[in-house]
C-alpha cells in the first residue's frame, strides 16, 4: 500500500530523512513516533506528495502520491494549514464531500466526526478541539483506503478523544490503513497494532508495542522503604539504569519512601537489594511502559557513536 525505498530528504545541512525504507499494508493501524526533529513530519509530507524526495522513491498503491490522492484513496488530517473562513461547518464539509470521488453522505460524515451540533457554526468561531474534529471530517469525507493523521487529538478533551479513536477503530475494521503520528504515547500503546519509531530520519524500531517495550530491555522495580534511604548504596545496585526516590514522610531520614528503579537485569538488582540488608515493602517488578521504552531506545541511540557519514556532517 505504501512503500519508501532508500528515501532521503534534506533541508540545507539538515538531513530530515535518511535512507528510509518503510512499507505499510492494508488494514494496519500504525503509530509513528519519534522525538522532535526525528523526521516524522517530513516523512508524512513525502508520503502525501507535499514535498519531493531528494533521492529514492515513494509510492502509494503502486503509483505516485499525487495520483493516489487524485483517485480518492488517501485522506489526511495535518497540523499545518488553516480552515477556510467565512463559511459554516456543514458548508466546508459539504465542499470536501463534493470533491471526493467516493464520498459518504453528509449526515454520516458529520455524525462520525461528532460535529452535527456545530453544523451551522462559522468555521472561524470554533474552539481548538472543534477545529480538530472538523479536520477529521474533511479527512474522512469519503471511502479512503489510507488515512494519515498528524497529532490528530491535540486540543481534544477526553470524551472527544475517545469518540475519535472509536471512529478510527471502525475505519480499521473496514480494512483501511490508519497511520498516525502522536506525542500521546498512551494512544500509540492502546490503539496501534504496529509502532514505528523514527530517529535521525531512520527507522529505529518497528513492531508491536509489546515488542518495542521488550526491545528496550529494562524493567521497572518499585518498592517502599520505611528506613532512611542511602541513595549512594542504591545507585551501586547492579544493572541499574535509573533511580528515583519519592519522600512521603516528615522530612529527610524519616517516613516511608517510594523507590523507583529501572534495571537491565531485574533479578540481579532485586537480589542485591536484599543483600544490602533492606526490607522493601510492596515490591513490584514490571516491564517498561511504551513511553519509558521510547525514551530508553532514543537515549541509547543518541549515545551511540555516529556513523562515518554523520561524523562527516
VMD Tcl script that draws the C-alpha trace (Angstrom):
set ca {
  {0.00 0.00 0.00}
  {2.79 2.45 0.93}
  {6.46 2.00 0.06}
  {9.53 4.08 0.84}
  {12.72 2.89 -0.88}
  {16.04 4.46 0.13}
  {14.36 7.84 0.56}
  {16.40 10.90 1.50}
  {15.31 14.46 2.20}
  {17.46 17.35 3.38}
  {16.82 20.99 4.19}
  {20.15 22.68 3.69}
  {22.61 20.98 6.04}
  {19.84 19.23 7.96}
  {19.07 15.70 6.80}
  {15.47 15.09 7.85}
  {15.03 11.66 6.22}
  {17.99 9.34 5.75}
  {17.89 6.22 3.56}
  {14.37 5.46 4.79}
  {12.90 2.07 3.93}
  {9.33 1.50 5.04}
  {6.21 -0.39 3.99}
  {2.58 -0.17 5.14}
  {0.00 -2.85 4.47}
  {-3.81 -2.91 4.21}
  {-5.77 -2.93 7.46}
  {-2.93 -1.83 9.73}
  {-3.22 0.81 12.43}
  {0.27 2.26 12.67}
  {1.66 4.78 15.16}
  {4.61 6.88 14.02}
  {6.68 8.01 16.98}
  {9.88 10.00 17.37}
  {11.39 12.91 19.27}
  {11.19 16.41 17.83}
  {13.34 16.55 14.71}
  {13.16 12.79 14.11}
  {11.69 13.24 10.63}
  {8.03 12.40 11.29}
  {6.51 15.45 9.60}
  {8.92 15.23 6.67}
  {8.02 11.56 6.21}
  {4.31 12.39 6.17}
  {4.90 15.27 3.74}
  {6.74 12.93 1.38}
  {4.01 10.29 1.69}
  {1.35 12.85 0.79}
  {3.30 14.34 -2.09}
  {3.60 17.72 -0.36}
  {7.38 17.53 -0.77}
  {9.61 15.62 -3.15}
  {12.41 13.31 -2.08}
  {15.99 14.25 -2.94}
  {16.56 10.60 -3.84}
  {14.75 7.29 -3.53}
  {11.11 6.52 -4.33}
  {7.80 6.90 -2.52}
  {4.81 5.02 -3.94}
  {1.19 4.70 -2.82}
  {-0.93 1.91 -4.26}
  {1.70 1.35 -6.92}
  {1.61 4.92 -8.19}
  {2.72 8.41 -7.14}
  {1.30 10.02 -4.01}
  {-0.32 12.75 -6.10}
  {-2.09 10.25 -8.34}
  {-3.30 8.17 -5.40}
  {-4.77 11.28 -3.78}
  {-6.49 12.29 -7.03}
  {-8.11 8.84 -7.07}
  {-9.59 9.44 -3.61}
  {-7.55 6.73 -1.92}
  {-5.97 8.94 0.76}
  {-7.43 11.15 3.47}
  {-5.20 13.36 5.60}
  {-5.53 15.37 8.79}
  {-2.47 17.58 9.25}
  {-1.27 20.02 11.89}
  {-0.30 22.68 9.38}
  {-2.71 24.78 7.36}
  {-5.84 26.61 8.44}
  {-9.51 26.06 7.69}
  {-11.48 28.15 5.22}
  {-13.07 31.15 6.94}
  {-16.38 32.83 6.24}
  {-18.30 29.55 5.80}
  {-20.33 27.29 8.06}
  {-19.02 23.93 9.21}
  {-21.55 21.99 7.12}
  {-20.67 24.05 4.04}
  {-16.96 23.31 4.38}
  {-17.53 19.60 4.97}
  {-20.03 19.57 2.11}
  {-17.36 21.00 -0.21}
  {-14.92 18.25 0.78}
  {-17.65 15.70 0.15}
  {-18.46 17.12 -3.27}
  {-14.79 16.93 -4.27}
  {-14.33 13.30 -3.16}
  {-14.82 10.62 -5.86}
  {-16.16 8.13 -3.27}
  {-17.97 10.42 -0.88}
  {-20.08 9.44 2.14}
  {-23.47 11.10 2.85}
  {-23.01 14.46 4.57}
  {-25.01 13.47 7.67}
  {-22.83 10.38 8.09}
  {-19.61 12.41 7.88}
  {-20.84 14.97 10.41}
  {-22.07 12.33 12.87}
  {-18.88 10.25 12.64}
  {-16.75 13.31 13.41}
  {-19.06 14.41 16.24}
  {-19.77 17.82 14.72}
  {-23.51 17.58 13.97}
  {-24.31 20.03 16.78}
  {-21.98 22.68 15.34}
  {-23.04 22.23 11.72}
  {-24.34 25.83 11.45}
  {-21.45 27.46 13.32}
  {-18.97 29.60 11.40}
  {-15.64 27.87 10.97}
  {-13.67 30.83 12.36}
  {-15.68 30.68 15.62}
  {-14.61 27.17 16.63}
  {-12.52 26.09 19.59}
  {-9.26 24.21 19.05}
  {-10.86 20.85 19.74}
  {-13.77 21.60 17.42}
  {-11.36 22.58 14.66}
  {-9.63 19.21 15.05}
  {-12.94 17.39 14.67}
  {-13.72 19.37 11.53}
  {-10.31 18.43 10.12}
  {-11.17 14.83 10.90}
  {-14.43 15.19 8.97}
  {-12.55 16.59 5.98}
  {-10.08 13.68 6.11}
  {-12.85 11.07 6.19}
  {-15.34 12.62 3.78}
  {-15.09 9.56 1.52}
  {-14.05 5.91 1.45}
  {-10.28 6.37 1.64}
  {-8.06 3.29 1.71}
  {-5.38 5.13 3.71}
  {-5.97 7.72 6.44}
  {-2.98 9.82 7.56}
  {-3.24 11.71 10.84}
  {-0.65 14.11 12.26}
  {-1.17 14.72 16.00}
  {-4.92 14.23 15.50}
  {-6.20 14.60 19.08}
  {-4.29 17.76 20.03}
  {-6.77 20.11 21.72}
  {-9.48 17.46 22.16}
  {-10.91 16.67 25.58}
  {-11.01 13.11 26.90}
  {-14.52 12.43 25.63}
  {-13.73 13.73 22.13}
  {-10.54 11.67 22.02}
  {-12.45 8.50 22.89}
  {-15.04 9.23 20.20}
  {-12.30 9.95 17.69}
  {-10.43 6.70 18.30}
  {-13.69 4.77 18.25}
  {-14.22 6.09 14.74}
  {-10.66 5.17 13.77}
  {-11.11 1.61 15.05}
  {-14.18 1.32 12.85}
  {-12.16 2.50 9.85}
  {-9.55 -0.19 10.57}
  {-12.24 -2.86 10.94}
  {-13.38 -1.96 7.44}
  {-9.91 -2.84 6.13}
  {-8.50 0.67 5.87}
  {-4.96 1.54 6.92}
  {-4.61 4.24 9.57}
  {-1.22 5.94 10.04}
  {-0.95 8.47 12.85}
  {1.85 10.50 14.39}
  {1.35 11.37 18.04}
  {3.07 12.65 21.17}
  {0.46 10.87 23.31}
  {2.31 7.60 23.72}
  {-0.56 6.04 25.64}
  {-2.61 6.40 22.45}
  {0.01 4.51 20.47}
  {0.15 1.81 23.15}
  {-3.62 1.40 23.24}
  {-4.62 1.97 19.62}
  {-1.83 0.86 17.29}
  {-1.19 -2.72 16.26}
  {2.18 -1.57 14.89}
  {4.56 1.08 16.22}
  {7.34 2.67 14.15}
  {9.95 4.75 15.98}
  {11.83 7.26 13.83}
  {15.11 8.77 14.98}
  {17.61 10.82 12.99}
  {15.44 10.25 9.92}
  {15.69 6.46 10.09}
  {13.56 3.64 11.48}
  {14.94 2.91 14.95}
  {12.31 0.30 15.89}
  {9.35 -1.32 14.15}
  {6.96 -3.80 15.76}
  {4.05 -4.17 18.14}
  {4.01 -2.03 21.27}
  {4.91 -5.15 23.28}
  {7.89 -5.83 21.01}
  {9.10 -2.23 21.32}
  {8.91 -2.48 25.10}
  {10.78 -5.79 25.10}
  {13.48 -4.37 22.84}
  {14.17 -1.59 25.34}
  {15.29 -4.36 27.69}
  {14.97 -2.59 31.03}
  {12.32 -3.39 33.63}
  {10.85 -1.31 36.43}
  {11.37 -2.22 40.08}
  {9.21 -0.30 42.56}
  {9.12 -0.69 46.35}
  {8.64 1.19 49.62}
  {11.19 1.59 52.41}
  {10.49 2.61 56.00}
  {14.14 3.08 56.93}
  {16.29 6.01 55.75}
  {17.35 5.67 52.13}
  {21.03 5.51 51.24}
  {20.88 6.73 47.66}
  {24.56 6.03 47.04}
  {24.07 2.39 48.06}
  {21.06 2.09 45.77}
  {22.97 3.62 42.87}
  {25.53 0.85 43.34}
  {22.98 -1.89 42.62}
  {23.91 -3.99 39.58}
  {22.33 -3.33 36.16}
  {20.74 -0.06 37.36}
  {19.86 2.46 34.63}
  {17.84 4.99 36.64}
  {16.81 5.72 40.22}
  {14.08 7.93 41.69}
  {13.11 8.28 45.36}
  {9.89 9.95 46.49}
  {9.79 11.25 50.06}
  {6.45 10.74 51.79}
  {7.39 11.34 55.42}
  {8.09 14.29 57.68}
  {11.49 15.03 56.28}
  {14.82 13.65 55.16}
  {15.71 10.47 57.02}
  {12.20 9.75 58.29}
  {8.90 8.43 56.93}
  {8.21 5.93 54.20}
  {9.95 6.38 50.85}
  {8.91 5.02 47.47}
  {11.83 3.91 45.31}
  {11.54 3.50 41.54}
  {14.33 1.80 39.65}
  {14.94 0.85 36.05}
  {17.21 -2.14 35.60}
  {18.61 -4.14 32.70}
  {18.57 -7.25 34.95}
  {15.77 -7.03 37.50}
  {16.63 -10.40 39.09}
  {20.18 -9.31 39.85}
  {19.03 -5.92 41.10}
  {16.44 -7.34 43.50}
  {18.89 -9.98 44.78}
  {21.46 -7.29 45.52}
  {18.77 -5.13 47.12}
  {18.16 -7.76 49.79}
  {21.93 -8.15 50.09}
  {22.07 -4.56 51.38}
  {20.02 -5.68 54.37}
  {16.98 -3.70 53.29}
  {13.39 -4.83 53.75}
  {11.32 -3.48 50.83}
  {7.54 -3.38 51.07}
  {5.12 -3.62 48.13}
  {7.88 -4.85 45.82}
  {6.75 -4.85 42.19}
  {8.69 -5.76 39.04}
  {7.13 -4.85 35.69}
  {8.01 -4.13 32.11}
  {8.51 -0.59 30.87}
  {5.57 1.34 29.51}
  {5.82 2.45 25.91}
  {6.88 5.95 26.97}
  {9.77 4.65 29.08}
  {10.78 2.22 26.33}
  {10.68 5.04 23.76}
  {12.92 7.20 25.93}
  {15.31 4.31 26.57}
  {15.65 3.50 22.86}
  {16.14 7.06 21.66}
  {18.55 7.86 24.50}
  {20.64 4.80 23.65}
  {20.65 5.85 20.00}
  {21.77 9.37 20.90}
  {24.63 7.94 22.94}
  {25.74 5.56 20.19}
  {28.77 6.55 18.10}
  {27.88 8.50 14.98}
  {28.17 6.80 11.60}
  {31.02 7.90 9.39}
  {28.57 9.87 7.26}
  {27.06 11.61 10.30}
  {30.51 12.38 11.68}
  {31.48 13.95 8.35}
  {28.45 16.23 8.54}
}
mol new
graphics top color blue
foreach p $ca { graphics top sphere $p radius 0.5 }
foreach p [lrange $ca 0 end-1] q [lrange $ca 1 end] { graphics top cylinder $p $q radius 0.2 }
display resetview
